[in-house]
Amino acid sequence: MRRIKLLAPVAMAVGLSLTACKDLLIEDPKGFTTTDTFFKTGADLNSATIAIYNALRGLQGQAQWTTPELASDQSRADNREPNAGTYGPDRLNWDASTGLTGGHWTSMYSVITRANLVLANGPGIAASDQVTEAYNIAEAKFMRGYAYFILTKAYDDVPLLLSPEEQANPSPTRTPVEQVHQAAIKDLTEAEAGLPATWPANDGYGIPTVGRVTKGAAQMALADLYLWRSSFLKKNEWQLASDAAKRVIDSGIWGLNDNYLRTFLPSNKGNKEMILALANSGVTTNNRSLFQLFYYPRDWGLDQGQGGGWGLIHPTDWFWNSYLTGDYRRSGGNDYTTPTAYIMGGCGVSGLCATPLGDGPMPYKYKKSDNGRDWTLNDVDTPLYRYAETLLMYAEAQNELGNTAPAVQYLNMVRARARKGTGSEVRAEPHDYGTAGEPMTLLAVREAIYMERAWELAFEAKRWWDLVRRDSLEPGYWQNSLQAHDPNASKSQAIADFKKRWPIPQSQINANPSLTQNTGY
């Protein structure tokens, strides 16, 4: 087994026994062995590929999820939270040693390490199932390309390591972001060509395929990357972003659910809107997220089994008041049974009650099937890409290309679904953009698209990155938005421009002085 001291401070074991569990995709792999003896058969390769998904699960960890959530102007920490390490991101209170911004580094290099092992060993295996073998190679390319994209969004230049041999180098330096992006584009393009449009229920080795990446996921990652490059880096690759998003649309495979909230229910896993999600069965603590702790009210109990959570993440007053009156995505209800987007008060599953909640409404779109009885077993899948975002990506790219009419058309598709409410309602809001005298200028439609992203993708860890990338198109947007919309952002210090980029973890620099630090840290 290869251990990468610098870039993978946690063990990157990839071997696992196929008899360890029935659903390896959502179970942590067991039965680790060494690469020298492991990669012998197609089943070995398939198991090693599944192990990459388990590394990707790091994206739903506390630092990885709550830092971009709380740092944005959309969310704030519960004012009763006493732990500065927990509420710190809400005040942009991080440095290279706090650990609040280092989770992406650790998680994504874990993904890269496992993907590199699959890509280095896979081609030499004479697999009995060549179709699954080809899919495994494409899956690994997707994972590596996606991981490098995530890393550059957070840190800019990062070491580009494309083989186990390169990862064995104890002193790699940071690679310019353009070179990293071109490697990611190559991986994602090849993944798109090699991945299936849809998976059968089980792969060639009888393993359930829930959550496995598809052509649609690769197309979404490419669209996302080109949007980032066009906005944050001002590379003017809007047409490439538009083309990638349109391939998802034209595939006919994906679509919007009539009921927005049903998209997230555990009873509706694998639905047509979820293009890429982290699958959480909630069977054991190895296959769940911590979302109950992040989003369930502490008023319902802080202890396990009481039905509550940390009650950490609330909408800011600005965001709560930004919805159009009657928007289903702002619907609020009382008690744990409510099928609404927010919880306003009432009782938890164990009978602890508070009306209203002690610190305001909380998001309730991630509603567990056990209603919060056990916060260690969350069976809500974590969304990474949804079809609604596809439509908004395409709308954004078209608008920036000067094509206002199709941009508004696709923006309004998302609004039209929201008007359906529970699925068959006919609500007045959100009305179609342009029908109430709204201007059809590039800047006005851009603002409408960004706000639609905020409402539609609320609490999916998207808003921070939108603030950062839009700041390149409209200098000052990031800082002005935080100052105007989130009073906590400037509580502990001035909002410094360098905070748009996260620090390289100090532990990594200590281990490898060849790594340079981002400006300001």
Residue pairs with C-beta under 8 A, 6 or more apart in sequence:
1 11
1 12
1 13
1 14
1 15
1 32
1 33
1 34
1 35
2 12
2 35
2 113
2 117
2 164
2 167
2 168
3 11
3 12
4 12
4 109
4 113
4 167
4 168
5 170
5 511
6 170
6 171
6 172
6 508
6 511
6 512
7 109
7 112
7 113
7 159
7 161
7 167
7 172
7 508
8 106
8 109
8 110
8 113
8 167
9 106
9 507
9 508
10 106
10 110
11 32
12 55
12 110
12 113
12 114
12 117
13 29
13 32
13 33
13 51
14 29
14 32
14 35
14 38
14 48
14 51
14 114
14 117
14 118
15 29
15 31
15 32
15 33
15 34
15 35
15 37
15 38
15 44
15 47
15 48
16 24
16 29
16 30
16 31
16 32
16 47
16 48
16 50
16 51
17 30
17 31
17 47
18 24
18 43
18 47
18 205
18 207
20 27
20 29
20 30
20 31
21 27
21 30
22 208
23 207
23 208
23 210
23 281
23 287
24 47
24 50
24 207
25 50
25 53
25 207
25 208
25 209
25 210
25 211
25 212
25 279
26 210
26 211
26 279
26 280
26 281
26 283
26 287
27 54
27 281
27 283
27 284
27 286
27 287
28 54
28 286
28 287
29 47
29 50
29 51
29 54
35 117
35 121
35 164
38 44
38 48
39 45
39 48
39 117
39 121
39 122
39 124
39 125
40 125
41 125
41 127
41 128
42 125
42 127
42 128
42 129
42 130
42 132
42 133
42 204
42 205
43 205
44 125
45 118
45 121
45 122
45 125
45 127
45 133
45 136
46 132
46 133
46 136
46 203
46 204
46 205
46 207
48 114
48 117
48 118
48 121
48 136
49 118
49 136
49 139
49 140
50 207
51 114
52 111
52 114
52 115
52 118
52 139
52 140
52 143
53 143
53 211
53 212
55 107
55 110
55 111
55 113
55 114
56 107
56 111
56 143
56 147
56 278
57 278
58 64
58 103
58 106
58 107
58 108
58 110
58 111
59 65
59 104
59 107
59 150
59 278
59 382
59 384
60 278
60 280
60 289
60 290
60 291
60 382
61 103
61 107
61 290
62 103
62 290
62 293
62 294
63 99
63 100
63 101
63 102
63 103
64 103
64 104
64 107
65 290
65 294
65 382
65 461
66 86
66 89
66 294
66 312
66 313
67 89
67 94
67 100
67 101
67 103
68 89
68 461
68 463
68 464
68 465
69 75
69 89
69 294
69 313
69 459
69 461
69 463
69 464
70 76
70 77
70 87
70 89
70 90
70 312
70 313
71 89
71 90
71 92
71 464
71 489
72 463
72 464
72 467
72 486
73 316
73 318
73 319
73 463
73 467
73 481
73 482
73 484
73 485
73 486
73 489
74 315
74 316
74 319
74 454
74 458
74 459
74 463
74 485
75 90
75 313
75 314
75 315
75 316
75 319
75 459
75 463
76 90
76 313
76 314
76 315
76 316
76 486
76 488
77 86
77 87
77 89
77 90
77 312
77 313
77 314
77 488
78 87
78 298
78 310
78 311
78 312
78 313
78 314
78 359
79 359
80 298
80 311
80 358
80 359
81 87
81 310
81 311
81 312
84 93
85 98
85 99
85 100
86 310
86 312
87 312
87 488
88 94
88 98
88 100
89 100
90 486
90 488
90 489
91 488
91 489
91 490
91 491
91 492
91 493
92 482
92 489
92 492
92 493
92 495
92 496
92 499
93 100
93 492
93 493
94 100
94 101
94 499
94 502
94 503
95 503
95 506
95 521
96 503
96 504
96 505
96 506
96 509
96 517
96 521
97 506
97 507
99 505
101 154
101 502
101 503
101 505
102 505
102 507
102 508
104 150
104 151
104 154
104 155
104 502
105 151
105 154
105 155
105 158
105 504
105 505
105 508
106 505
108 147
108 148
108 150
108 151
109 147
109 151
111 143
111 144
111 146
111 147
112 143
112 144
112 147
112 148
112 161
112 167
113 164
113 167
114 140
114 143
115 140
115 141
115 143
115 144
115 147
116 144
116 161
116 162
116 163
116 164
116 167
117 164
118 136
118 137
118 139
118 140
119 137
119 140
119 141
119 144
119 163
120 163
120 164
122 133
122 136
122 137
122 140
123 137
125 133
127 133
129 204
129 205
131 204
132 203
132 204
132 205
134 194
135 194
135 195
135 196
135 203
137 194
138 190
138 191
138 193
138 194
138 195
139 191
139 195
139 212
139 213
141 187
141 188
141 190
141 191
141 194
142 187
142 188
142 191
142 195
142 213
142 217
142 218
142 221
143 213
144 162
144 184
144 187
145 183
145 184
145 185
145 186
145 187
145 188
145 191
145 221
146 184
146 188
146 221
148 158
148 160
148 180
148 181
148 183
148 184
148 187
149 181
149 184
149 188
149 221
149 224
149 225
149 228
151 158
151 180
152 158
152 177
152 180
152 181
152 184
153 228
153 465
153 468
154 501
154 502
155 501
155 502
155 503
155 504
155 518
156 177
156 501
156 518
157 174
157 175
157 176
157 177
157 180
158 174
158 175
158 177
158 180
159 172
159 173
159 174
159 175
159 515
160 175
160 179
160 180
160 183
161 167
161 169
161 172
162 183
166 172
170 511
170 512
171 512
171 513
171 514
172 512
172 514
172 515
173 514
173 515
173 516
174 504
174 515
174 516
177 233
181 225
181 229
184 225
185 222
185 225
188 218
188 221
188 222
188 225
189 218
189 222
191 213
191 218
192 215
192 218
192 219
192 222
195 213
195 214
195 215
195 217
195 218
196 214
196 215
197 214
197 215
197 216
197 251
197 253
198 214
198 253
199 209
199 212
199 214
200 209
201 208
201 209
202 208
202 209
203 209
203 212
210 269
210 270
210 279
211 270
211 277
211 278
211 279
211 381
213 276
214 253
214 275
215 247
215 251
216 248
216 251
216 253
216 254
216 275
216 276
217 275
217 276
217 385
219 244
219 245
219 247
219 248
220 244
220 245
220 248
220 275
220 276
220 385
220 389
220 390
220 393
221 276
221 385
222 240
222 244
223 241
223 242
223 244
223 245
223 248
223 390
223 393
223 394
223 397
224 385
224 393
226 237
226 238
226 240
226 241
226 244
226 397
227 238
227 241
227 393
227 396
227 397
227 469
228 465
228 469
229 235
229 237
230 236
230 237
230 238
230 241
230 397
230 400
231 469
231 470
231 472
231 473
232 468
232 469
232 471
232 472
233 472
234 472
234 473
238 397
238 400
238 401
239 397
239 401
241 393
241 396
241 397
242 394
242 397
242 398
242 401
245 390
245 391
245 393
245 394
245 397
246 394
248 254
248 275
248 387
248 390
249 390
249 391
249 394
253 272
254 272
254 273
254 275
254 387
254 390
255 272
255 273
255 387
256 272
256 273
256 387
256 388
256 391
256 413
256 414
256 417
257 263
257 268
257 271
257 272
257 273
257 417
258 417
258 420
258 423
258 424
259 420
259 421
259 422
259 423
260 328
260 329
260 341
260 417
260 418
260 420
261 328
261 339
261 340
261 341
261 365
261 367
261 422
262 268
262 271
262 423
263 271
263 273
263 274
263 383
263 386
264 365
264 366
264 367
264 380
264 381
264 383
265 367
265 369
265 380
266 282
266 368
266 369
266 379
266 380
266 381
267 369
269 279
269 381
272 387
273 386
273 387
273 388
274 381
274 383
274 386
275 385
275 386
275 387
275 390
276 383
276 384
276 385
277 381
277 382
277 383
277 384
277 385
278 289
278 381
278 382
278 384
279 287
279 381
280 287
280 288
280 289
280 378
280 379
280 380
280 381
280 382
281 287
281 288
281 379
282 288
282 368
282 369
282 370
282 377
282 378
282 379
282 380
283 377
283 379
284 377
285 376
285 377
288 376
288 377
288 378
288 379
289 378
289 380
289 382
290 375
290 378
291 366
291 368
291 378
291 380
291 382
292 309
292 366
292 368
292 372
292 375
292 378
293 309
293 310
293 312
293 375
294 309
294 310
294 312
294 313
295 309
295 312
295 313
295 362
295 363
295 364
295 366
295 459
296 307
296 308
296 309
296 310
296 311
296 348
296 362
296 372
296 375
297 308
297 309
297 311
297 343
297 348
297 354
297 357
297 358
297 362
298 308
298 309
298 310
298 311
298 358
299 308
299 311
299 345
299 348
299 352
299 353
299 354
299 357
299 358
300 306
300 307
300 308
300 309
300 336
300 347
300 348
300 349
300 350
300 352
300 353
300 354
300 372
301 307
301 308
301 348
301 350
301 352
302 308
302 309
302 310
304 374
304 375
304 376
305 350
305 373
305 374
306 348
306 350
306 352
307 336
307 348
307 349
307 350
307 352
307 371
307 372
307 373
308 348
308 352
308 372
309 372
309 375
311 357
311 359
311 362
313 362
313 363
313 459
314 359
314 360
314 361
314 362
314 363
315 342
315 360
315 361
315 363
315 458
316 485
316 486
318 484
318 485
318 486
319 454
319 458
319 485
320 330
320 360
320 361
322 451
322 454
322 455
323 329
323 330
323 455
324 429
324 430
324 431
325 429
326 427
326 428
326 429
327 418
327 427
327 429
327 430
327 455
328 341
328 418
328 419
328 420
328 421
328 422
328 425
328 427
329 341
329 418
329 455
329 456
329 458
330 341
330 342
330 455
331 340
331 341
331 342
331 421
332 340
332 341
332 342
332 343
332 344
332 361
333 339
333 340
333 342
333 343
333 344
333 346
333 364
334 343
334 344
334 345
334 346
334 355
335 346
335 347
335 348
335 353
336 343
336 346
336 347
336 348
336 349
336 371
336 372
337 371
338 346
338 364
339 367
339 422
340 364
341 363
341 364
341 365
341 458
342 361
342 362
342 363
342 364
343 357
343 361
343 362
343 363
343 364
344 355
344 356
344 357
344 361
345 353
345 354
345 355
345 356
345 357
346 353
346 354
346 355
347 353
348 372
349 370
349 371
349 372
349 373
350 373
363 458
363 459
365 458
365 459
366 378
366 380
366 459
367 380
368 378
368 379
368 380
369 379
370 377
370 379
383 460
386 457
386 460
388 414
388 417
388 456
388 457
389 453
389 456
389 457
389 462
391 410
391 411
391 413
391 414
392 410
392 411
392 414
392 449
392 452
392 453
392 456
392 457
394 410
395 406
395 407
395 408
395 409
395 410
395 411
395 449
396 407
396 446
396 449
398 404
398 406
398 407
398 410
399 407
399 442
399 445
399 446
399 449
400 442
400 446
402 442
404 440
404 441
404 442
404 445
407 445
407 449
408 433
408 434
408 440
408 445
408 448
411 433
411 445
411 448
411 449
411 452
412 432
412 433
412 434
414 452
414 456
415 430
415 431
415 432
415 433
415 452
416 432
418 427
418 429
418 430
418 455
418 456
419 425
419 426
419 427
419 428
419 429
419 430
420 426
420 427
421 427
430 455
433 445
433 448
434 440
438 444
438 448
446 473
450 466
450 470
453 462
453 463
453 466
454 463
454 466
457 463
467 477
467 478
467 481
467 482
468 478
468 500
470 477
470 478
471 477
471 478
471 479
471 500
478 497
478 500
479 495
479 497
482 489
482 490
482 495
483 489
483 490
483 495
489 495
496 520
497 520
498 518
498 519
498 520
498 521
499 520
501 518
501 519
501 520
502 518
503 517
503 518
503 521
504 515
504 516
504 517
504 518
504 521
508 515
509 515
509 517
